[in-house]
Amino acid sequence: MTSTHAPTPGPAPARAPLTLLADALPITADPTDGRAPILSTRAELTQPASAVTSAELLATAHGIYEPTLNGSPATDTVLNPGWTVYESRLQVQRFDVTEQVRAGDGALEVSVPLGRGWWNGDFGFGDAASNYGDENAFLAALVITYADGSTQQVLTDESWTATDSPITFATIYDGQHEDRRLPAGDPRPVRAAEIDRGTLIEQSSPLITRHESRRPEAIWTSPSGKTLLDFGQNLVGWLRFTVAGPEGTEITLRHAEVLEHEELGTRPLRSAKATDHLVLSGDPAGDAFEPTFTFHGFRYAEVVGWPGELTADDIEAVVVHSDIRRTGWFESSHDGVNQLISNSVWSQRGNFLAVPTDCPQRDERLGWTGDIAAFAATAAYQFDVSDFLHNWLLDVRAEASLPPLSFVPFVVPDSLKLRSQGSDPIADRPEETPTAIWGDAAVWVAEALWTAYGDLDRLRAEYPGMVIHLESVERALSPSGLWDTGFQFGDWLDPDAPPEDAAAAKADKGVVATACLVRSARFAAETAALLGEEADAQRWQDLADRTLAAFTEAYVQADGRILSDCGTVYALAIAFDLLDEATRPKSAERLAELVREAGYQVSTGFAGTPFITWALSETGHIEDAYRLLLEDSNPSWLYPVSMGATTIWERWDSMLPDGSINPGEMTSFNHYALGAVADWIYQVVLGIRAAEPGYRRILIQPTPGPGIDWAKGAYDSAAGRIEVEWSVPADGGFTLAATIPAGVDALVVLPDGTQQEVTGTGEQITLA
């Protein structure tokens, strides 16, 4: 449909209002033999192309879409509109298409392939088949503004037509199949579909983009005769190439993170096929292939059916993730730690795709709340995640508010609620199941963002999610005031747990959950006070105080021992400041003793790992913290590095020393949670900390230890760029240089305890 409006005085508005979509009709088309449809329309400009001053496309979908105008892409982003809590928050994208509209020389051709994506791509474990709806839909308004101020609109409606794309199948888990021999067919009518316009919101999360490409570092033939490619880095995205061959030639691409027995190691994918197919048209110019309606987590690929010899110049891996900007860097004298940091960065890149996922390769790729609760502080140093994680926290609030929930679910968006009956291992949830760490993400992620960016308005928007979580926990507490009821993941993936039972940790689950509640209630009280909600501030502080008293009485002995006597319970009690002055040093010494008894191998899971080095270093056990960090036998942070890992593993031993894959069903090689130690490396080893939210005041406090002779790094903070470089010369002493943003005050604390106040100039200064 095309409509023309009379000129309006003054300049044209910079942004078309979302209300324009009220006049557009959501449309869809029935697929032919499962093929993804291409929705199209043609129109004529009402004025010459030279008179077009701007053109903007507003669009969204149930599914994923790729718009083109006059034969050119409307955007270089992919997998739009991403994934949110669709029932209440469907993002609308805005694309400047001025040049594409002008290029049509008076004609307009809009073409939009429409795929399944997260909307109805059969998500969930195994055969869960979690789908939001049976059909996909597209909704759009193209708004063209002319030099005289008049506008023309092209809206989705039933005048659009549909043809068939060569995509015969595409889901995120299983891959994309294309047959280039198939004709598009005659245009056929589209039909109206359903999109609730009340769910439409402005795009608030970074769009998903291609970031780089990598050629294979090695190509060889496996023992079974398959052609294998190694891209040298575990990454997320897809393969891209152009190839010519006889008509009907079928090329099959399989993807995996690791090799096992010299073949592609696909068992950890579980039911996800992660396989792309291309049938060639026979065109002598070749067929270009880029499967943008799926994505894979992989370092290795298997190629079958390639016509002729495959070389590194023929194919590339495209790295895809949400458009987050790198903000943190670290380098040291220890190559293993440098690789650990690289692994953490690459795991964040791969798993920050639409939502913060657990892993990007198997039949999961869900927004697990516990993973990001552990990793949020690290994430906010490595990349600018202010928009990405704020948007996700709004989804947390939205998901927890949907009936019948009144608690933070295990994953957000919560596709598990849509699973087929009896198909999901987390089955028959009780009406109320708040869960420590996982539910605490509503608080801890907000705390990480507040510390990193200091945005009070955003904290205000995130606060209701904290309230939902804490109120759900209040209802779940036992009469003793302890959080020792209901289902808990606990210290998930404790390395001493058997492969088949990741929750069988040493740490008592009640100790873990109750400790987490104290931390969350305290920050909620701080938040409420900042927002001027004094009654709430008192309410949450009272909850924290009561819970701490119950924790102390039930779990802490006079000699500093804590129930279940393992690294995680001491790490949480110390890091969350749950111990009085008399008990704290005793518990700290017991923690250090346990770390030494374990031979400095890691003994913690999701709950304890982010905090154990903090607990050691903050209580004077810096040497033990360093030795724990630098241990490379299994289990340890550097064991995967010694095994050639290029991302963080889900399990400490996702790959066993003999090169075989861990027998546990749940084994990923790109899972950032256990890389949360990077936050300690940035703040303690390097020494860059926020003394006030948003780095309005900075603390520079590097803490050297045995095994690292020098470190340097930088952080592009909300207040400006911070750089630190220190070394411990062979003849002793300590040198430190730093760059502080101009006009920003910083407290510098040297290893000998000397303190000095400085005001930044934006130039490097020598501090020791």
C-alpha positions, 0 to 999 in steps of 0.5 A, spaced: 500 500 500 502 506 498 500 513 501 502 520 500 501 526 505 501 533 504 507 537 506 508 539 513 512 545 515 519 545 518 524 539 517 522 532 516 522 528 523 529 524 524 525 518 526 518 515 524 514 513 529 512 506 531 505 508 530 506 508 523 506 500 524 499 500 526 496 501 519 501 496 517 498 489 516 502 483 519 503 478 513 505 471 512 505 466 506 504 458 506 511 455 505 511 450 499 515 444 501 518 447 507 521 452 503 522 459 506 518 464 503 520 471 500 515 476 501 515 482 496 512 488 493 513 493 488 511 501 488 513 507 484 516 513 487 511 519 488 516 524 486 523 523 482 528 519 486 533 525 486 527 529 491 528 523 496 532 526 502 531 520 507 528 513 507 527 509 513 525 502 514 521 500 520 521 492 521 520 486 525 518 479 525 515 473 528 521 469 526 528 472 522 528 476 516 533 479 511 530 485 507 533 488 501 531 494 497 532 495 489 536 489 489 541 491 495 541 489 502 537 494 507 542 492 512 548 489 514 545 486 520 543 479 521 538 474 524 533 480 526 529 482 530 533 477 535 530 474 541 526 477 546 520 475 551 516 475 545 509 475 549 511 482 551 517 485 548 518 485 540 523 489 538 522 494 531 529 495 527 530 501 524 534 501 517 536 507 513 535 505 506 536 512 503 541 510 498 537 504 496 531 507 495 534 513 490 538 507 486 531 505 484 530 511 479 523 511 481 521 504 482 521 500 489 522 493 489 522 490 496 524 483 498 524 479 504 526 472 505 522 470 512 525 464 516 523 460 523 529 463 527 527 463 535 520 464 534 518 457 532 525 453 530 524 447 535 528 450 541 529 446 547 533 439 549 532 433 545 525 433 542 522 439 546 520 443 540 519 449 544 515 454 539 512 460 540 507 459 534 506 455 528 507 461 523 512 466 522 510 473 520 513 480 517 511 487 519 514 493 516 513 500 514 517 504 509 517 511 510 520 516 504 521 523 505 522 528 500 525 535 499 518 538 500 517 535 506 511 530 504 512 523 505 510 516 502 509 510 506 510 503 503 506 498 508 506 491 509 499 488 507 495 483 502 497 486 496 504 483 497 506 477 494 510 471 495 515 466 492 519 461 494 527 461 496 532 456 495 532 455 502 528 448 503 530 448 511 533 452 516 533 452 523 538 454 528 540 448 531 540 443 525 543 448 519 540 451 513 539 447 506 539 450 499 537 447 493 539 452 487 536 448 482 529 450 484 525 455 481 522 461 485 515 459 482 510 464 480 508 470 485 502 468 490 498 472 495 500 473 502 495 472 507 494 476 514 498 474 520 498 476 527 503 480 531 500 484 537 502 491 536 502 492 544 508 488 544 512 493 539 518 496 542 524 500 539 530 496 538 534 496 545 539 491 544 545 491 539 543 488 533 547 482 530 552 483 525 558 479 522 565 482 525 570 478 521 572 472 517 577 467 518 580 462 513 582 455 515 589 454 518 589 447 516 585 442 511 587 435 511 583 428 510 581 424 516 582 417 517 575 416 514 576 420 508 573 426 510 575 433 508 576 437 515 578 444 516 581 447 522 580 455 523 584 455 529 579 458 533 572 456 536 568 461 534 560 462 532 557 464 525 557 460 519 561 458 513 561 462 506 564 461 499 562 461 492 563 455 488 562 452 481 560 445 479 556 440 475 548 441 476 546 437 482 552 437 486 551 436 493 556 439 498 555 438 506 558 442 511 558 439 518 561 443 524 564 441 531 568 445 536 573 439 537 576 433 534 575 426 537 579 420 534 581 424 529 574 425 526 569 431 527 567 430 535 559 431 534 557 427 540 557 434 545 552 437 540 547 432 542 541 432 537 543 438 534 545 437 527 549 443 525 549 441 518 548 445 512 547 443 505 548 446 498 545 443 492 549 447 486 545 450 480 550 448 475 551 456 473 559 456 471 559 463 475 558 459 481 553 459 487 554 464 493 553 460 499 552 464 506 547 460 511 544 466 515 538 463 517 542 459 522 549 459 526 554 454 529 559 454 534 565 451 531 572 450 530 572 445 525 568 443 519 567 437 515 566 438 508 563 433 503 562 433 496 566 439 494 567 439 486 575 439 485 580 440 490 578 445 496 583 450 498 584 455 504 582 461 499 575 457 497 572 458 504 572 462 510 568 462 517 564 468 518 564 470 526 557 473 528 555 476 534 551 482 537 554 488 536 558 489 542 564 494 542 571 491 546 573 495 552 578 491 556 585 488 554 590 484 558 597 482 557 602 479 562 608 475 562 604 469 563 602 466 556 597 461 559 594 467 563 594 471 556 590 465 553 585 464 558 583 471 557 583 470 550 578 464 551 574 468 556 573 474 550 572 469 545 567 465 549 563 472 550 563 474 543 560 467 541 555 467 547 553 474 546 548 473 540 541 476 541 541 474 549 547 471 553 547 464 552 550 458 555 553 455 549 552 456 542 553 449 539 548 444 541 541 443 542 540 449 547 543 456 546 539 459 551 539 465 556 541 461 562 541 466 568 546 462 572 551 463 567 551 470 566 550 471 574 557 469 574 560 472 569 557 479 568 562 483 572 567 480 567 563 481 561 562 489 563 570 489 563 571 486 556 566 489 552 561 495 552 554 491 555 550 496 557 545 496 552 545 488 551 545 486 558 540 492 560 535 489 555 536 482 557 534 485 564 528 488 562 526 481 559 528 478 565 523 482 569 518 481 563 518 474 563 518 473 571 511 477 570 508 473 565 502 468 568 503 464 572 510 465 574 512 470 579 519 468 580 526 469 575 526 462 571 532 458 569 532 461 562 530 468 559 527 468 554 523 462 557 522 457 552 522 451 556 515 453 558 513 452 551 516 445 551 512 439 548 509 435 554 514 430 557 520 432 553 524 436 557 529 434 563 527 440 567 520 437 568 513 439 572 516 445 575 512 447 581 508 453 581 514 457 585 521 455 584 526 461 585 533 458 585 539 461 588 544 464 583 540 463 577 534 467 580 539 472 583 541 474 576 536 479 576 540 483 582 547 481 580 547 483 573 544 489 575 549 490 580 555 489 575 552 494 570 551 499 576 558 498 578 561 499 570 556 504 568 553 508 573 546 509 570 541 511 575 535 511 570 537 504 568 538 501 575 531 504 576 528 500 570 531 494 573 529 494 580 522 491 579 526 485 577 530 485 583 523 485 587 520 480 583 526 475 585 526 477 592 519 477 594 519 470 591 525 468 595 521 470 601 515 466 600 520 460 599 524 461 606 524 455 611 521 457 618 528 458 620 529 464 615 534 459 611 533 458 604 534 451 604 527 449 600 526 447 593 530 446 587 537 448 587 542 448 582 547 449 588 555 449 586 553 447 579 559 443 576 563 442 582 569 438 579 568 433 584 561 431 581 560 425 577 559 427 570 552 424 570 550 429 576 553 436 575 549 438 581 552 433 586 557 438 589 560 438 596 557 445 598 551 444 602 545 447 597 542 451 603 549 454 605 550 457 598 543 459 597 542 463 603 549 466 602 546 469 595 540 471 598 544 476 603 548 479 597 542 480 593 538 483 599 543 488 600 544 490 593 537 491 593 537 495 599 542 500 596 538 500 590 532 502 593 536 508 597 539 510 591 532 511 588 529 514 594 525 508 596 526 508 603 521 503 605 523 498 600 531 500 602 529 498 610 525 492 608 531 489 604 536 491 609 532 487 614 531 481 610 539 481 609 540 482 616 535 476 618 538 472 613 545 473 615 543 472 622 540 465 620 546 463 616 551 465 622 547 461 627 545 455 622 552 454 618 558 458 622 562 455 627 566 459 632 572 456 630 570 459 623 568 452 620 562 452 615 557 447 614 560 442 608 567 445 609 569 446 602 572 451 598 565 454 595 562 455 602 568 459 605 569 463 598 562 466 598 562 467 606 568 471 605 566 475 598 559 476 601 562 479 607 558 474 612 563 473 617 564 477 623 571 480 625 573 474 629 571 469 625 573 471 618 580 470 619 579 463 621 575 461 615 580 465 611 585 460 613 581 454 613 579 456 605 587 457 604 588 450 607 583 447 603 586 450 597 593 447 599 590 440 600 587 440 593 594 441 590 592 448 588 587 444 583 580 448 582 575 445 587 569 449 585 563 450 581 559 455 578 557 458 585 564 458 588 569 459 582 567 467 581 569 468 588 575 464 590 581 468 588 577 474 591 576 471 598 584 469 598 587 475 596 582 480 600 584 476 606 592 476 605 593 469 601 595 472 595 600 467 594 595 462 594 590 465 589 596 466 584 598 459 585 590 457 584 590 461 578 596 458 575 596 451 576 595 447 569 593 440 572 586 437 571 582 441 574 584 448 573 583 454 569 589 453 565 588 445 564 584 447 558 589 452 555 594 446 556 589 442 552 589 447 546 582 450 548 581 457 545 574 458 549 572 457 556 570 450 557 563 448 560 566 443 565 573 443 567 575 437 564 570 437 557 576 434 554 580 428 558 587 428 558 587 422 553 584 427 548 577 424 549 571 428 550 568 428 557 562 422 557 557 427 561 551 428 556 552 436 558 559 437 555 560 444 551 567 447 549 564 454 549 561 456 556 563 462 559 561 462 566 567 458 569 571 464 566 569 469 571 576 469 574 578 474 569 574 479 573 579 478 579 585 478 574 582 485 571 581 488 578 586 485 582 592 482 578 592 488 573 589 493 578 583 497 575 577 498 579 571 502 580 571 506 586 565 509 585 559 507 580 561 508 573 568 509 574 567 517 577 572 515 581 577 510 580 582 505 584 588 503 581 591 497 586 595 492 582 597 486 586 603 482 584 604 475 586 608 469 584 609 467 577 607 473 573 613 478 573 609 484 569 602 486 566 599 491 562 592 492 560 587 498 559 579 499 560 575 504 556 570 506 562 564 510 562 569 515 565 574 514 559 580 510 558 584 507 564 591 504 562 595 500 567 602 497 566 606 494 572 612 490 573 617 487 578 624 487 576 629 481 577 633 485 582 626 487 586 622 493 587 616 495 583 614 499 577 607 502 576 605 507 570 598 509 569 593 513 565 587 516 568 582 520 564 582 527 564 579 530 570 577 524 574 580 522 581 583 516 583 586 513 589 593 509 587 594 503 592 601 500 592 603 493 594 607 496 600 600 499 602 602 506 600 597 510 598 596 517 593 591 521 590 591 523 583 587 527 578 587 524 571 590 528 565 589 523 560 596 522 559 601 516 562 604 518 569 609 514 573 606 512 580 612 507 582 
